[in-house]
Amino acid sequence: MESTGMDTAPAQGAPCAPGFRAAPAVTAVAVAGADAPDLVTVPARQGLEAVDIIRRAADRDGGVGPVLHDGSGDTLGFLVPPGTADGWDLPGSACTQTNGRGMRFGDLPPAARDGGWLLPPDPAGGVTDPAVLRAALGEAARLIEAADSCS
């Protein structure tokens, strides 16, 4: 299976690709303390596959929450519920407690624009369910391994 690359997020004000929603116009809100989501980081190729897997199963398992990408295109970060980092042990990924450090939804400061939202936060939506993310990352790893062995 071929990776879709990091150019799937539209530029600000540009129309969205099919299946992606535009970034909502929200006021920047700082998230702090116990309510701050944790962040699961994974290699970009595996993360993009996982986004597709979760989106296809959204009716059954719930949707994918906000997803960040870094400026270099090497990693994706999934926002997950607070406390997920305490028990996260999936090889090839990392989960960190953010405690709200620098976490702002809405307008990004200039220094944060090198990375950005692949899937922006939705004021009505939540974060990605860790069990759903774990299953999707496992399936993505198997798909990538199968595709790479055919080359």
ABEGO torsion letter per residue (X at the ends): XBBAEAAABBBBGBBBBBGBBBBBBBBBBBBBEAABBBBBBBBAAAAAAAAAAAAAAAAAAEBBBBBBBBAAGABBBBBBBBGAAAABABBGBBBBBAGGBGBBBEBBBAAAAABBBABBBBAABBBBBAAAAAAAAAAAAAAAAAAAAAX
